[in-house]
Every structure is written in C-alpha cells, then in structure tokens.
Amino acid sequence: MNDVKQTSEVSQTSEVSSELAALKRALGMAQGFALYVARANTAALRRQIVADLRAGLARPLVELTLAWGEPPYEQIARVAQGAPPDAVISVDGLDVLAPSADPDWFLRQLNWRRAAYRRLARPLLLWVPEYLLRLMMEHAPDFFDWHSGFYEFVTPEPAWAETVQRVYAVGDVEQADLTLAEKRERIAMLRGLLDDYVGEEPEVRQARADLLGKLGILHHSLGEVTQAIKYHEQALEIAREIGDRRGEGNCLGNLGNAYAALGDVRRAIKYYEQALEIARQIGDQQGEETWLGNLGNAYRTMGEAARAIKCFEKVLVIDREIGDRRGEGADLNSLGLAYSNLGETMRAIEYYKQALAIAQETGDRRLEGNAQGNLGDAYRALGKIAQAIVFYTKALAMAQETGNQQSEESALGSLGNACRDQGNASRAIEYFEQMLAIARNIGDQRGEGYGLSNLGNAYSDLGEETQAIEFYEQALAIAREIGDRRLAGGTLVNLASTCRGLGEVMRAIECSEQALAIAREIGDQRMVSIALDNLGSAYRDLGNKARAIEYYDQALAIARQIGDRRLAGGTLVNLASTCRGLGEVMRAIECSEQALAIAREIGDRRNEATWSWNLGLLYEESDPARAAALMQVGVDYEREINHPDAQADAERVRSLLEKLEKSSQPASTD
C-alpha cells in the first residue's frame, strides 16, 4: 500500500511526470544498445520512478543494484546475459561504488570499458545523483558523451522525507557497526540529500552543515580521515557564517577526533580546547563534558596520564552534578584507563568495577562490554591471563549479543594477545584472523591495520619472521594510505624487532629511527621511549654496547618522566643484559633488581616471573641458591599459564639444584 501511494505521488509532480513520460518514450523506442542517464539524488526517488517505468513500459525492465568491489561492467554484462533480449537494464548503485572524493578507480572503469558496453545490444539506464554526474562529466567524458538521452528528476517531498528518515534512523555512534556496503550506501544517501539542499536560507545552510558533519563522521569510521576532515571543515565554515555556536563547537570537536585518529594529537588538543571554550561560553554542559573527556583521552595518548586524570575528574564532577549515571560510568572507565597507564593497575581495576556496576544498573550494554574488556586488560597486565580471558570472553559475548562489531573486533584482538602470553601463537592467529575479517567487513581500515600487525606479532612468536614481516608491511601500507601515524609508528616498532630476529639489524635501526621521528612529531612520549629502547637493542646486536646504553638511558628517563613503570621495567631489563655483556655485572644486577621491584609493586606477575628468571641467570655463577629460587618463580608462573617452555625451564632449575646439592656434600675420602 505504501509503495503504491509513493508512486502515485511521484506521478502527480509535474516536473517528474514530464521527465518520466519522456524517458518512457525513449526507452520504448530504443533499438539495440543505447545509453540513458537519469539524475535523481535519492534512492527512494529512483525506486519510485523505476516502479512507474516497469508498470508503463511495453518491454521488460531488469533492475540491477551494483555491489561494492567488482567493476560495474562485469556485473551489468552478467545480468544482461540472463535477461530477455528486448529488456531494458536499469542500473543503480553507481554512487555506492564511487562515494568519496577520489573516484578514479570507478571512473577509469567506465572509460576503459566503454567499447564493451556496445556489445550489450540493449538499452542501458544509469541512475546517478548530482555529485556523481558532475564527476562523470569531468573525469569520464568519453563515456558520458555516448548517452542517447539525459533526464533530470527533482526529488518530491515523499521521496525526500523517506531518505531523511533513513538517514536519521541510525545514530552517529551506531553507524560505526554498519557493514562496509551499508556505510557506502549511507554515504550515497547523504551525498544525494546534500545536493537537494540548495539555497542561502539559514535553515537550508544549517541542514547542509548537519549533513556534512554526518558525512565526516561516516568517512572517519571507514578510516578515510583526510576526507572526513574536509567535510568537517566545510561544516565548520557554515556554522560560523550562520552564527551557530553549538554547531561550531561540535565541528571543532569532530576535527579534534579526526586529527587524533591521524596521530596528530597536539593539533587535536587545540581543536578540543576551542570546542571546550565554546561549550563553556554557551553553557552547554553536555558539550563541556564531551570535549573535556576527549581532551583527557588525548593527553592519555600522549603519555600524560596525570593531566588526563584531571580532565576525567572534572567530567566526573559534572556528570554527578547533573545526575548522568551513564556518563558517570564512562568517566570512571576513563579514569581506570589513565591509572592503568601509570601502572596503578589495582586502582584501575577499582574504577573499572565501579563503571561495570553502573553499566549493569543503567542497562548500558556498550559500556558494560568496554568495562569487561578493560578489566581483562588489567588482569592481563597483572599476569593473571586465565582471569583476563574470562573477562575478554564476556566482552566478546556482549559485543556479539548487541551487534557491536567494533567491540567484537577489539575483544578478539585482546583474546589473541592473551593467547600469545600463554605461548599459544597458533590459537592467537585464529583470533586475529577473525578480528581482521570483521574489520574488513565494516570497512574499518585502522582495525584492519592493527589486525595485520597483530598477525605479524603472532607469526614472529612462531619464528616465522618472513611471514611476520609481510603482515607488518601490509599494516604499514594501510597506515600510510589513511595517514594514521600512530599505527605506522607502532608497526615500525614491531617490524624493527622482527628484523632484529632475522639478523637484519641495519633495517631494524632504520625502522626504529622512522618510528622515533613519528613519535616525536605526534608527541607520543611512550612511543618515543619504545623506539629508543629498540635502537638500544639494535646497537647491542651490532656489538656497540656503549651506544646501546645511551639509548636505553634516554628511554628509561622518558618512561620515568611519564610515570610508565612497566615500560621503565622493560628498559631496565634490557639495560641489565647489555651491562652484563660489558662485564658490569653489579650494574646489571642493580638494574634487574629495580625492574623486579617495579613488577612486584604494580602486581605484574607476568613480568615478575620473566624478570625473576633473568635475575636468576645473573646469580647463576655467584649465588646458585638464590638463582634457583628466582628462576623457580618463572617456572611456577609458566606452569600456571600452561606455557610450552615450562618443562624445559623446570629441568634447568632442577639441574642447577642438583649441582648445588653435590657441591654442598663433603668430599669423600678413601
């Protein structure tokens, strides 16, 4: 009933009726191949007109909606082959194939294959929105010049209203979980609506700004952040021109989100501060808490956890004042993340548990899943891998239950890392492959990059360094394509470590230096420390231990400066190994004991076990009893997590104890 009503309303619009009659005549008279182009900005209008054509034509009409990923000609030819000889082929979805500002692939396909279209030997009706028509005329003129007729349909109220309803039916947060095809379709709808909003009236310009902002957020979710920035900048310009202060603040905040995604956190902070100032000026408490929270996340990303905590505490006060329990839960979750960065894992767990309780109380399933996942991270940091896996599994189940594919992707990645901790790289690969599949399904290029990098880590664990490097290089290519410098820097760090394993030390140094440059450029002090640590290890491999120690000392100073005790402990262990190689055994022991003390203070059982083992090796000659006791800590933990090295390491400790027992027995006399 609804479809019939819409079709009759289209026919009552004079402009549509006139163009529709002309198109019917042309299609009815067409012989052999003929190309007709029809401009209609919304999918709803196109569906209505095609229904009217089907009812009024004296020949068959076959509909085709193009799918993403396959060239248009192959899809059209396949449908034409199975259609009646006199059928008209109506083709929709061209706008889904070319939704961004870089449609070269799509347009090249049209131009390169134009001669092949003649072999279809039947009329072809292509539906395009305004923006795609302009691109086609500019970038594929040879193809467009073939058209036998061009028809323009102005969107009437019913079709326009249907499209607007579909656009606003999905929120900006929920659209992140749409599939890649759904996101492409949504972009096409938004672009079509944008072309329909023409005029200088304030309400029209306001609507355009809103649509531009939605396009920006959608492209951001696809990892097309540079394109997102262009849309947010256009929306910002309109908001300022019409005096929309709230809209101006939102655009500035969205620009901050985009630059943060690119790793340009300093620039993101400037945008967040501007958005925050506007929110305070106009008394927008919701905006104030949003941008304060994002500012805190930016500081946390830069390794400035103490500044992040101040932001999150201010947001918490606001949410408690206005009685926003869901917001309060999110704030507590953020505080947990910040304290985790400081190595205060037990305090972080307290915050996560409070956030989890509020999420369950308010029915906030997304926050509940996030808190479960963060609790998993915390227990993993404590070396309690089995407990971590329990929380990750709960987070995964919740994400699957609510259809939150981004959270599902994250939980799978966390489970993979936990399996790596257990020495089960093969199982980790299974999780990472599932993570990668979801990222590709929803068009999350950043997630795809991290999934590939994780696979590289797992294959490196298996000793398959060549395969690992292939994954790292794929991740690096994605990072550079989408301009994500943080992903690029992290991947370069992983690539450097694997190259060292292959003995390609000079390449490892090159990768570490590139990562260091990126980290300094984006202000990521934690990554700076890691890159310096990697450089120290590379120069140690070259035998230049003095230079290695210089890099380790720099890395250690930064780790201590930003309060990252876990990171400091790892560098102390590397420093100890290098000092031992120089014969500076006392300094090596001193560094190892400092690292072990850190692990015990922050409750990091995994590193406590590893670093106890390393310290035991240092005492193996001078104090075998102490060595055995320290190494046994490592063995006990390996047995607890079912690590494959547990048996071999236990044998080494047993052998050491046997030697100790023999040496303590009095010598026999004849």
C-alpha positions as CSV (number, residue, x, y, z in Angstrom):
1,M,0.0,0.0,0.0
2,N,2.8,2.4,0.9
3,D,4.7,1.8,-2.4
4,V,1.6,2.5,-4.4
5,K,1.0,5.7,-2.6
6,Q,4.5,6.9,-3.2
7,T,4.4,6.0,-6.9
8,S,1.1,8.0,-7.4
9,E,2.6,11.0,-5.6
10,V,5.6,11.0,-7.9
11,S,3.3,10.9,-10.9
12,Q,1.4,14.0,-9.5
13,T,4.6,16.1,-9.5
14,S,4.6,18.0,-12.8
15,E,8.4,18.1,-13.3
16,V,8.8,14.4,-12.5
17,S,5.7,13.5,-14.6
18,S,7.1,15.3,-17.7
19,E,10.6,13.8,-17.5
20,L,9.1,10.4,-16.7
21,A,6.9,10.5,-19.8
22,A,9.9,11.5,-22.0
23,L,12.1,8.7,-20.5
24,K,9.3,6.1,-21.1
25,R,9.0,7.1,-24.8
26,A,12.8,6.9,-25.3
27,L,13.1,3.5,-23.7
28,G,10.1,2.2,-25.5
29,M,11.6,3.2,-28.9
30,A,15.2,2.2,-28.3
31,Q,16.7,-0.4,-30.5
32,G,20.0,-2.3,-29.7
33,F,22.5,-0.5,-27.4
34,A,21.5,2.9,-26.2
35,L,22.8,4.7,-23.0
36,Y,20.4,6.8,-21.0
37,V,21.5,8.8,-17.9
38,A,18.9,9.8,-15.3
39,R,19.8,12.2,-12.4
40,A,17.9,11.5,-9.2
41,N,19.5,12.4,-5.8
42,T,17.8,9.9,-3.6
43,A,17.4,6.1,-3.7
44,A,13.8,6.5,-2.7
45,L,13.0,8.6,-5.8
46,R,14.9,6.2,-8.1
47,R,12.9,3.3,-6.7
48,Q,9.6,5.1,-7.3
49,I,10.4,6.0,-10.9
50,V,11.7,2.5,-11.8
51,A,8.4,1.1,-10.4
52,D,6.5,3.5,-12.7
53,L,8.6,2.6,-15.7
54,R,8.1,-1.1,-15.1
55,A,4.3,-0.5,-15.0
56,G,4.2,1.7,-18.1
57,L,6.8,0.1,-20.5
58,A,5.7,-2.4,-23.1
59,R,9.0,-4.3,-22.7
60,P,10.8,-6.0,-19.8
61,L,12.8,-3.9,-17.4
62,V,15.5,-5.7,-15.3
63,E,16.9,-4.0,-12.2
64,L,20.5,-4.2,-11.0
65,T,21.9,-2.7,-7.9
66,L,25.7,-2.8,-8.2
67,A,27.7,-4.4,-5.4
68,W,30.9,-2.9,-3.9
69,G,34.3,-4.3,-5.0
70,E,33.5,-5.6,-8.6
71,P,33.9,-3.4,-11.7
72,P,30.4,-2.3,-13.0
73,Y,30.7,-3.8,-16.5
74,E,31.2,-7.3,-15.3
75,Q,28.1,-7.0,-13.1
76,I,26.0,-5.5,-15.9
77,A,27.1,-8.0,-18.5
78,R,26.2,-10.9,-16.2
79,V,22.7,-9.6,-15.7
80,A,22.2,-8.7,-19.3
81,Q,23.2,-12.3,-20.4
82,G,20.3,-13.7,-18.4
83,A,17.8,-11.1,-19.3
84,P,15.2,-11.2,-22.2
85,P,16.7,-9.9,-25.5
86,D,14.5,-6.8,-25.5
87,A,14.9,-5.9,-21.8
88,V,16.0,-2.5,-20.6
89,I,18.7,-2.8,-17.9
90,S,18.2,-0.3,-15.1
91,V,21.4,0.2,-13.1
92,D,21.5,1.7,-9.6
93,G,24.3,1.8,-7.1
94,L,26.9,3.7,-9.1
95,D,27.0,6.2,-6.3
96,V,27.9,3.4,-3.8
97,L,30.9,2.4,-6.0
98,A,32.2,6.0,-6.0
99,P,31.3,7.6,-2.7
100,S,34.4,9.6,-2.0
101,A,36.3,12.5,-3.5
102,D,38.7,10.1,-5.1
103,P,36.6,8.0,-7.6
104,D,39.5,7.3,-10.0
105,W,39.1,3.5,-10.0
106,F,35.3,3.7,-10.8
107,L,35.7,6.4,-13.5
108,R,38.6,4.6,-15.2
109,Q,36.4,1.5,-15.3
110,L,33.7,3.4,-17.2
111,N,36.2,5.0,-19.7
112,W,38.3,1.9,-20.3
113,R,35.4,-0.5,-20.9
114,R,33.2,1.9,-22.9
115,A,33.5,-0.1,-26.1
116,A,32.4,-3.3,-24.3
117,Y,29.1,-1.7,-23.3
118,R,28.0,-1.7,-27.0
119,R,28.1,-5.4,-27.0
120,L,25.2,-5.5,-24.5
121,A,22.9,-4.8,-27.5
122,R,20.1,-3.4,-25.4
123,P,19.1,-0.1,-23.7
124,L,21.0,0.8,-20.5
125,L,19.6,3.2,-18.0
126,L,22.1,4.5,-15.5
127,W,20.9,6.3,-12.3
128,V,23.2,8.9,-10.8
129,P,23.0,11.6,-8.2
130,E,24.1,15.2,-8.9
131,Y,27.6,15.0,-7.4
132,L,28.4,11.8,-9.4
133,L,27.0,13.3,-12.6
134,R,29.5,16.2,-12.2
135,L,32.4,13.8,-11.6
136,M,31.4,11.6,-14.6
137,M,31.2,14.6,-17.0
138,E,34.6,15.9,-15.8
139,H,36.5,12.6,-15.4
140,A,34.8,10.2,-17.8
141,P,33.7,12.5,-20.7
142,D,34.2,9.9,-23.4
143,F,31.8,7.5,-21.7
144,F,29.2,10.3,-20.9
145,D,29.2,11.6,-24.4
146,W,27.7,8.3,-25.6
147,H,24.4,9.0,-23.9
148,S,21.3,8.9,-26.1
149,G,19.3,10.9,-23.5
150,F,19.7,12.7,-20.2
151,Y,16.8,13.1,-17.8
152,E,16.6,15.1,-14.5
153,F,14.2,14.3,-11.7
154,V,13.7,16.7,-8.8
155,T,13.1,15.0,-5.5
156,P,9.5,15.4,-4.4
157,E,8.5,15.6,-0.7
158,P,7.6,11.9,-0.1
159,A,10.9,10.5,-1.5
160,W,12.9,13.2,0.2
161,A,11.2,12.6,3.5
162,E,11.8,8.8,3.3
163,T,15.6,9.4,2.7
164,V,15.8,11.8,5.6
165,Q,14.1,9.3,7.9
166,R,16.5,6.6,6.9
167,V,19.5,8.9,7.5
168,Y,18.4,9.9,11.0
169,A,17.2,6.4,12.0
170,V,20.8,5.4,12.7
171,G,22.8,7.4,15.2
172,D,26.4,8.6,14.6
173,V,27.7,6.0,17.2
174,E,25.6,3.1,15.9
175,Q,26.7,3.7,12.3
176,A,30.2,2.6,13.2
177,D,28.9,-1.0,13.4
178,L,27.3,-1.0,9.9
179,T,28.9,-3.2,7.2
180,L,31.1,-1.7,4.6
181,A,28.3,-2.0,2.0
182,E,25.8,-0.3,4.4
183,K,28.3,2.5,5.0
184,R,28.8,3.1,1.3
185,E,25.0,3.2,0.8
186,R,24.7,5.7,3.6
187,I,27.3,7.9,2.1
188,A,25.4,7.9,-1.2
189,M,22.2,8.9,0.6
190,L,23.9,11.7,2.4
191,R,25.5,13.0,-0.7
192,G,22.2,12.9,-2.5
193,L,20.5,14.9,0.2
194,L,23.3,17.4,0.2
195,D,22.7,18.1,-3.5
196,D,19.0,18.6,-2.7
197,Y,19.7,21.3,0.0
198,V,20.3,24.3,-2.3
199,G,19.8,27.9,-1.2
200,E,21.1,30.5,1.2
201,E,18.3,30.4,3.8
202,P,19.7,29.8,7.3
203,E,17.7,26.6,7.8
204,V,18.9,25.2,4.5
205,R,22.6,26.0,5.3
206,Q,22.0,24.5,8.8
207,A,20.8,21.3,7.2
208,R,23.8,21.3,4.9
209,A,26.2,21.7,7.8
210,D,24.5,18.8,9.6
211,L,24.8,16.5,6.6
212,L,28.4,17.5,6.1
213,G,29.1,16.6,9.7
214,K,27.4,13.2,9.3
215,L,29.5,12.5,6.2
216,G,32.6,13.4,8.1
217,I,31.8,11.0,10.9
218,L,31.0,8.3,8.5
219,H,34.2,8.6,6.5
220,H,36.1,8.7,9.8
221,S,34.5,5.3,10.7
222,L,35.9,4.0,7.3
223,G,39.4,5.2,8.1
224,E,39.1,7.8,5.4
225,V,40.1,10.5,7.9
226,T,41.5,13.0,5.4
227,Q,38.2,13.1,3.6
228,A,36.4,13.4,7.0
229,I,38.4,16.5,7.8
230,K,37.3,18.1,4.5
231,Y,33.7,17.6,5.4
232,H,34.1,18.9,9.0
233,E,35.9,22.0,7.7
234,Q,33.0,22.7,5.3
235,A,30.5,22.2,8.1
236,L,32.6,24.5,10.4
237,E,32.6,27.3,7.8
238,I,28.8,27.2,7.5
239,A,28.3,27.1,11.3
240,R,30.5,30.2,11.7
241,E,28.8,32.0,8.9
242,I,25.3,31.4,10.3
243,G,26.3,32.0,13.9
244,D,25.6,28.5,15.1
245,R,27.9,28.4,18.2
246,R,26.9,24.9,19.3
247,G,27.4,23.6,15.8
248,E,30.8,25.4,15.6
249,G,31.9,23.6,18.8
250,N,30.8,20.2,17.5
251,C,32.7,20.7,14.3
252,L,35.8,21.7,16.1
253,G,35.5,18.7,18.4
254,N,35.0,16.4,15.4
255,L,38.1,17.9,13.8
256,G,39.9,17.1,17.0
257,N,38.7,13.5,16.8
258,A,39.9,13.2,13.2
259,Y,43.4,14.6,13.9
260,A,43.7,12.4,17.0
261,A,42.9,9.4,14.7
262,L,45.7,10.5,12.4
263,G,48.1,10.6,15.4
264,D,48.4,14.4,15.3
265,V,47.4,14.7,19.0
266,R,48.8,18.1,19.6
267,R,46.6,19.5,16.8
268,A,43.7,17.5,18.2
269,I,44.2,19.1,21.6
270,K,44.0,22.6,20.1
271,Y,40.6,21.8,18.5
272,Y,39.3,20.2,21.7
273,E,40.3,23.3,23.7
274,Q,38.4,25.5,21.2
275,A,35.3,23.3,21.4
276,L,35.5,23.2,25.2
277,E,35.8,27.0,25.4
278,I,32.7,27.4,23.2
279,A,30.7,24.9,25.3
280,R,31.5,26.8,28.5
281,Q,30.6,30.2,26.9
282,I,27.2,29.0,25.8
283,G,26.5,26.9,28.9
284,D,26.5,23.6,27.0
285,Q,27.3,21.1,29.8
286,Q,26.9,18.1,27.6
287,G,29.4,19.6,25.1
288,E,31.7,20.6,28.0
289,E,31.9,17.0,29.4
290,T,32.3,15.6,25.8
291,W,35.3,17.7,24.9
292,L,36.8,17.5,28.4
293,G,36.7,13.7,28.1
294,N,38.2,13.8,24.6
295,L,40.9,16.2,25.8
296,G,41.7,13.7,28.6
297,N,41.9,10.8,26.1
298,A,44.3,13.0,24.0
299,Y,46.6,13.6,27.0
300,R,46.5,9.9,27.9
301,T,47.5,9.0,24.3
302,M,50.5,11.4,24.6
303,G,51.6,9.6,27.8
304,E,50.5,12.5,30.1
305,A,48.2,10.3,32.3
306,A,48.3,12.8,35.2
307,R,46.8,15.6,33.0
308,A,44.3,13.1,31.6
309,I,43.1,12.2,35.1
310,K,42.5,15.9,35.9
311,C,40.2,16.1,32.8
312,F,38.3,12.9,33.7
313,E,37.8,14.0,37.3
314,K,36.3,17.3,36.1
315,V,34.0,15.5,33.8
316,L,33.0,13.1,36.6
317,V,32.0,16.1,38.8
318,I,29.8,17.5,36.0
319,D,28.1,14.2,35.4
320,R,27.4,13.6,39.1
321,E,26.1,17.2,39.4
322,I,23.6,16.7,36.6
323,G,22.8,13.1,37.6
324,D,24.0,11.5,34.4
325,R,24.7,7.9,35.6
326,R,25.7,6.6,32.2
327,G,28.2,9.5,31.8
328,E,29.5,8.8,35.4
329,G,30.1,5.2,34.4
330,A,32.0,6.2,31.3
331,D,34.1,8.7,33.3
332,L,35.1,6.0,35.8
333,N,36.1,3.8,32.9
334,S,38.3,6.5,31.5
335,L,39.9,7.1,34.9
336,G,40.7,3.4,35.0
337,L,42.5,3.6,31.7
338,A,44.5,6.6,32.9
339,Y,45.6,4.9,36.1
340,S,46.4,1.8,34.1
341,N,48.8,3.9,32.0
342,L,50.5,5.0,35.3
343,G,51.0,1.3,36.2
344,E,48.5,1.6,39.1
345,T,46.6,-1.5,37.9
346,M,44.8,-2.3,41.2
347,R,43.4,1.2,41.3
348,A,42.4,1.0,37.7
349,I,40.5,-2.3,38.5
350,E,38.6,-0.4,41.2
351,Y,37.4,2.2,38.7
352,Y,36.6,-0.5,36.0
353,K,34.5,-2.4,38.6
354,Q,32.6,0.8,39.5
355,A,32.0,1.6,35.8
356,L,30.8,-2.0,35.3
357,A,28.3,-1.8,38.2
358,I,26.8,1.5,36.8
359,A,26.6,0.0,33.3
360,Q,24.7,-3.0,34.6
361,E,22.5,-0.8,36.7
362,T,21.6,1.5,33.8
363,G,21.5,-1.2,31.1
364,D,24.3,0.4,29.1
365,R,25.5,-2.7,27.2
366,R,28.2,-0.9,25.3
367,L,29.8,0.5,28.5
368,E,29.4,-2.9,30.2
369,G,31.3,-4.6,27.4
370,N,34.0,-1.9,27.4
371,A,34.5,-2.3,31.2
372,Q,34.7,-6.1,30.9
373,G,37.4,-5.7,28.2
374,N,39.3,-3.2,30.3
375,L,39.2,-5.5,33.3
376,G,40.6,-8.2,31.0
377,D,43.5,-5.8,30.1
378,A,44.1,-5.0,33.7
379,Y,44.3,-8.7,34.8
380,R,46.5,-9.4,31.8
381,A,48.8,-6.6,33.0
382,L,49.0,-8.4,36.3
383,G,49.9,-11.6,34.6
384,K,46.6,-13.3,35.5
385,I,46.0,-14.5,32.0
386,A,43.2,-17.0,32.8
387,Q,41.3,-14.3,34.6
388,A,41.9,-11.9,31.8
389,I,40.5,-14.4,29.3
390,V,37.3,-14.8,31.3
391,F,36.7,-11.0,31.1
392,Y,37.6,-10.9,27.4
393,T,35.2,-13.7,26.7
394,K,32.4,-11.9,28.5
395,A,33.2,-8.7,26.5
396,L,33.1,-10.7,23.2
397,A,29.8,-12.3,24.1
398,M,28.3,-8.9,24.9
399,A,29.6,-7.4,21.7
400,Q,28.1,-10.2,19.6
401,E,24.8,-10.1,21.5
402,T,24.4,-6.3,20.9
403,G,25.8,-6.4,17.3
404,N,28.6,-4.1,18.3
405,Q,31.1,-5.2,15.7
406,Q,33.8,-2.7,16.7
407,S,33.8,-4.0,20.2
408,E,33.7,-7.6,18.9
409,E,36.8,-6.8,16.8
410,S,38.6,-5.4,19.9
411,A,37.7,-8.4,22.1
412,L,39.0,-10.8,19.5
413,G,42.3,-8.9,19.4
414,S,42.6,-9.0,23.2
415,L,41.9,-12.7,23.3
416,G,44.6,-13.2,20.6
417,N,47.1,-11.3,22.7
418,A,46.2,-13.3,25.8
419,C,46.9,-16.5,23.9
420,R,50.3,-15.1,22.8
421,D,51.0,-14.6,26.5
422,Q,50.3,-18.2,27.1
423,G,52.7,-19.2,24.3
424,N,49.8,-20.3,22.1
425,A,50.6,-18.4,19.0
426,S,48.5,-20.7,16.7
427,R,45.4,-20.0,18.7
428,A,46.2,-16.3,18.8
429,I,46.3,-16.3,14.9
430,E,42.8,-17.7,14.8
431,Y,41.5,-14.8,16.9
432,F,43.5,-12.2,14.9
433,E,42.1,-13.6,11.6
434,Q,38.5,-13.3,13.0
435,M,39.4,-9.7,14.1
436,L,40.7,-8.9,10.6
437,A,37.6,-10.3,8.9
438,I,35.3,-8.1,11.0
439,A,37.5,-5.0,10.4
440,R,37.3,-5.6,6.6
441,N,33.5,-6.3,6.8
442,I,32.7,-3.0,8.4
443,G,35.3,-1.0,6.4
444,D,37.5,-0.3,9.5
445,Q,40.8,0.3,7.8
446,R,42.5,1.2,11.1
447,G,41.3,-2.0,12.7
448,E,42.5,-3.9,9.6
449,G,45.9,-2.4,10.1
450,Y,46.1,-3.4,13.7
451,G,44.8,-6.9,12.9
452,L,47.6,-7.4,10.3
453,S,50.1,-6.1,12.8
454,N,48.9,-8.5,15.4
455,L,49.2,-11.4,13.0
456,G,52.8,-10.2,12.4
457,N,53.4,-10.5,16.1
458,A,51.9,-14.0,16.3
459,Y,53.9,-15.3,13.3
460,S,57.0,-13.7,14.8
461,D,56.3,-15.7,18.0
462,L,56.3,-18.9,15.9
463,G,59.7,-18.0,14.5
464,E,58.1,-17.4,11.0
465,E,59.7,-13.9,10.7
466,T,59.4,-13.7,6.9
467,Q,55.6,-14.2,7.1
468,A,55.5,-11.7,10.0
469,I,57.3,-9.1,8.0
470,E,54.7,-9.5,5.2
471,F,51.9,-8.7,7.6
472,Y,53.7,-5.8,9.1
473,E,54.3,-4.3,5.6
474,Q,50.6,-4.7,4.8
475,A,49.7,-2.9,8.0
476,L,52.3,-0.2,7.3
477,A,50.9,0.3,3.8
478,I,47.4,0.8,5.3
479,A,48.7,3.2,7.9
480,R,50.4,5.4,5.3
481,E,47.4,5.2,3.0
482,I,45.0,6.5,5.6
483,G,47.5,8.8,7.3
484,D,47.5,7.1,10.7
485,R,50.9,7.9,12.0
486,R,50.4,6.2,15.3
487,L,49.6,2.9,13.6
488,A,52.6,3.5,11.3
489,G,54.9,4.1,14.3
490,G,53.7,1.1,16.2
491,T,54.0,-1.1,13.2
492,L,57.5,0.1,12.5
493,V,58.5,-0.7,16.1
494,N,57.2,-4.3,15.6
495,L,58.9,-4.6,12.2
496,A,62.2,-3.4,13.8
497,S,62.0,-6.2,16.5
498,T,61.3,-8.9,13.9
499,C,64.1,-7.7,11.6
500,R,66.5,-8.0,14.6
501,G,65.4,-11.6,14.9
502,L,66.4,-12.2,11.3
503,G,69.7,-10.5,11.8
504,E,68.7,-7.6,9.6
505,V,70.0,-5.1,12.2
506,M,70.5,-2.1,9.9
507,R,66.9,-2.4,8.7
508,A,65.8,-2.6,12.3
509,I,67.7,0.6,13.0
510,E,66.1,2.3,10.0
511,C,62.6,1.3,11.1
512,S,63.3,2.3,14.7
513,E,64.5,5.7,13.6
514,Q,61.4,6.2,11.5
515,A,59.2,5.3,14.4
516,L,61.2,7.7,16.7
517,A,60.7,10.5,14.2
518,I,56.9,9.8,14.0
519,A,56.6,9.6,17.8
520,R,58.4,12.9,18.4
521,E,56.3,14.6,15.6
522,I,53.0,13.5,17.1
523,G,54.1,14.0,20.7
524,D,53.7,10.3,21.8
525,Q,56.3,10.1,24.6
526,R,55.6,6.4,25.2
527,M,56.3,5.5,21.6
528,V,59.5,7.7,21.8
529,S,60.7,5.6,24.8
530,I,59.9,2.3,23.0
531,A,61.7,3.4,19.8
532,L,64.8,4.5,21.8
533,D,64.7,1.1,23.6
534,N,64.6,-0.7,20.2
535,L,67.5,1.4,19.0
536,G,69.4,0.4,22.1
537,S,68.8,-3.3,21.4
538,A,69.8,-2.9,17.7
539,Y,73.1,-1.3,18.6
540,R,73.7,-4.0,21.2
541,D,73.2,-6.6,18.5
542,L,75.9,-4.7,16.5
543,G,78.3,-5.0,19.4
544,N,78.2,-1.3,20.1
545,K,77.1,-1.7,23.7
546,A,78.2,1.8,24.8
547,R,75.8,3.4,22.3
548,A,73.1,0.9,23.2
549,I,73.4,2.0,26.9
550,E,73.0,5.7,25.8
551,Y,69.7,4.8,24.1
552,Y,68.5,2.7,27.0
553,D,69.3,5.6,29.4
554,Q,67.2,8.0,27.3
555,A,64.4,5.5,27.0
556,L,64.4,5.0,30.8
557,A,64.4,8.7,31.6
558,I,61.3,9.2,29.4
559,A,59.5,6.2,30.9
560,R,60.1,7.6,34.4
561,Q,59.1,11.1,33.3
562,I,55.7,10.0,32.1
563,G,55.2,7.6,35.0
564,D,55.1,4.4,33.0
565,R,56.6,2.0,35.4
566,R,56.0,-1.1,33.3
567,L,57.8,0.5,30.4
568,A,60.7,1.5,32.7
569,G,61.0,-2.0,34.0
570,G,61.4,-3.4,30.5
571,T,64.1,-1.0,29.6
572,L,65.9,-1.7,32.9
573,V,66.0,-5.4,31.9
574,N,67.5,-4.6,28.5
575,L,70.0,-2.3,30.2
576,A,70.9,-5.1,32.6
577,S,71.5,-7.5,29.7
578,T,73.8,-5.0,28.0
579,C,75.8,-4.2,31.1
580,R,76.3,-7.9,31.7
581,G,77.7,-8.1,28.2
582,L,80.2,-5.4,29.1
583,G,81.2,-7.3,32.3
584,E,79.4,-4.8,34.5
585,V,77.7,-7.5,36.5
586,M,77.0,-5.4,39.6
587,R,75.2,-2.7,37.5
588,A,73.3,-5.5,35.6
589,I,72.1,-6.9,39.0
590,E,71.2,-3.5,40.2
591,C,69.0,-2.8,37.1
592,S,67.4,-6.2,37.2
593,E,66.5,-5.8,40.9
594,Q,65.0,-2.4,40.1
595,A,62.9,-4.0,37.3
596,L,61.8,-6.8,39.6
597,A,60.8,-4.4,42.3
598,I,58.6,-2.5,39.8
599,A,56.9,-5.7,38.7
600,R,56.1,-6.6,42.3
601,E,54.9,-3.1,43.2
602,I,52.5,-2.9,40.3
603,G,51.4,-6.5,40.7
604,D,52.7,-7.5,37.3
605,R,53.1,-11.3,37.8
606,R,54.0,-12.0,34.2
607,N,57.0,-9.7,34.1
608,E,57.8,-10.6,37.7
609,A,58.2,-14.2,36.5
610,T,60.3,-13.2,33.5
611,W,62.5,-10.7,35.3
612,S,63.0,-13.1,38.2
613,W,64.3,-15.6,35.7
614,N,66.6,-13.1,34.2
615,L,67.9,-12.0,37.6
616,G,68.4,-15.7,38.5
617,L,70.6,-16.1,35.4
618,L,72.9,-13.3,36.7
619,Y,73.2,-15.1,40.1
620,E,73.7,-18.5,38.5
621,E,77.5,-18.5,39.0
622,S,78.0,-16.4,42.1
623,D,74.9,-17.5,44.2
624,P,73.3,-20.6,42.7
625,A,70.9,-21.0,45.6
626,R,69.5,-17.5,45.1
627,A,69.5,-18.1,41.3
628,A,67.4,-21.3,41.7
629,A,64.9,-19.6,43.9
630,L,64.5,-16.7,41.5
631,M,64.3,-18.9,38.4
632,Q,61.7,-21.1,40.2
633,V,59.3,-18.1,40.3
634,G,59.4,-18.1,36.5
635,V,58.8,-21.8,36.2
636,D,55.8,-21.6,38.6
637,Y,54.2,-18.9,36.6
638,E,54.8,-20.8,33.3
639,R,53.1,-23.9,34.7
640,E,50.2,-21.7,35.9
641,I,49.5,-20.4,32.4
642,N,50.4,-23.7,30.7
643,H,53.4,-22.1,28.8
644,P,55.1,-24.6,26.4
645,D,58.6,-23.7,27.9
646,A,57.6,-24.7,31.4
647,Q,59.0,-28.2,31.3
648,A,62.4,-27.2,29.8
649,D,62.9,-24.4,32.2
650,A,61.9,-26.6,35.1
651,E,64.6,-29.1,34.0
652,R,67.2,-26.3,34.0
653,V,66.3,-25.3,37.6
654,R,66.4,-29.0,38.7
655,S,69.8,-29.4,37.1
656,L,71.0,-26.3,39.0
657,L,69.7,-27.6,42.3
658,E,71.4,-30.9,41.7
659,K,74.7,-29.2,41.1
660,L,74.1,-27.2,44.2
661,E,73.4,-30.3,46.3
662,K,76.5,-32.1,45.0
663,S,78.7,-29.1,45.8
664,S,77.4,-28.9,49.3
665,Q,78.2,-32.5,50.1
666,P,81.5,-33.2,51.9
667,A,84.2,-34.7,49.7
668,S,84.6,-38.5,50.2
669,T,87.9,-39.9,51.5
670,D,89.5,-43.2,50.7
